[in-house]
Amino acid sequence: MPGKHDLDGFFRELPPKATTAQEKTDAAARLIREDDAEKRANLTATLRAARLERDANERAALLPVGSEKLRN
């Protein structure tokens, strides 16, 4: 029969490690940075889409009537 030391983490969950105040602070700071990065990425995507739409509308307004393509 296997001893108790053979079962650690295999058939039962191990108790959580004790965390220090520094580890708790690091985890909180990491969550804040990740949240801020996600917000910045969403804002960047929104602004980029708005800029591309505005540019497309400006190009369409500059085209002469009956013209379907932009000439480069």
Secondary structure, DSSP 4 states (H G I P E B T S, - for coil): ---GGGSTTTTSPPPPPP--HHHHHHHHHHHHHHHHHHHHHHHHHHHHHHHHHHHHHHHHHHSPTT--S---
